[in-house]
Amino acid sequence: MSDTHAHSVAFVRETEIPPALPPATATGPVKWMRENLFATWANGLLTVAALYVIFLILGSTLPWILGGIWNTDSLAECREALNGVSAACFSVLAERWNQLLFGFKYPPDLYWRPTIAFVLLFAAMAPVLFFDLPRKLLIFTGIYPFLAYWLIWGGTIFAPLLALVGVIAGFLVYNHFVKNSFATGFVGGIVAVFFVWIIGGALIPDTASNNAMLQAVPSRDLGGFMLNMMLGITCVSLSLPIGVALALGRQSDLPLIKGVCVVFIEFVRGVPLITLLFVANVMLAYFFPPGSGVDLFLRVVIMITMFSAAYIAEVIRGGLAALPKGQYEAADSLGLDYAQAMRLIILPQALKISIPGIVNIAVGLFKDTTLVSVISMFDIVGMIRGPILASTEWNGVYWELFMFASILFFVVCYSISQYSQWLERRLATDHH
């Protein structure tokens, strides 16, 4: 056979050709940039302009931050060390970090108590935020508020224990009567709580054992970012169930309950929060019995909770209105009473729809806790505007202090936002 005839025979491969990699323009960072940054000429021009603005900002701020000084005792020494160079004076943070976090009156030797309370907060929040965890962990979640109160404020342990017993008694009474009527169970639970508190308060001895005592810290000594965290967590936790009750009350068929809820919601939403804080500072004490000793912190918590609950009620009412009428009819066809229908069918779906709105209010409320500085409560902004800037050593330092405060608030608010997005994806709020 000739060579020409041998080369004319078709060749059949016995193995597959390995798959080739996709082009660089169809995968990886190049593909992402083409689709998101340079999809059109307009997008490309906007991307270039944005990068130029970012370059200008970083070009002026990064040298200022990286060239900062941390080891001087005053602003004058800091400027002398910089010798005319434009850079940050972070020494104020190194010297006054404890005041920014805990206030200037909280005893330094007791910093471990709010620190432990802050660490335990994550353990208490975990079973609520991540519902795949064992439900038994909710026991610690229920105990945590009373434990944190004892750690931060100190005093006898019998006071938070009495509060815990009262809440448990109220829950048991509510759980017993709610089968007949939601309103009866709610009112009965409230009455049981106050009954236990009043009777137990008379039985608690004035002088408790030293083994059950921690050094007491008055509320006026709380300050710094710790105060913002306490107000934010407490008010959001309290305003959510109150907001649910107000939303249900506004949709009630009973004219009295509906009227009270409507008046409360519309009045609170029509008044600025700063006005309510002034009311808490000046007038709210007159509504309590003489000699009750309700301090400013509790009065502020009441007002901020009322303010937040009114807004949350409207968000939840929107979630309730978004549910199809068939959901209510399905609950009736199953023979469920009002409390069972709300707990098992209606509220889970309404709350799922209302997640973005609730998170938006929670973030706004946490940032609004800085308004307490106008009524002489030394939160982190009050500490900056008051004792720190009023001192001769650091009078004139602004950017470093407010940048530190903004970073703390950003970390907390961004974490809340990211969790809400994860929760929306997990619950698939766009599918009912």
Helices and strands as residue ranges (DSSP letters): H 3-7, G 24-26, H 28-36, H 41-66, H 75-82, H 91-102, G 108-110, H 112-129, G 135-137, H 138-153, E 155-156, H 158-177, H 182-203, G 210-212, E 213-214, G 219-221, H 224-250, H 255-269, H 273-282, G 284-287, H 296-322, H 325-333, H 338-341, I 342-346, H 347-353, H 355-368, G 369-375, H 380-383, I 384-388, H 389-390, H 399-427
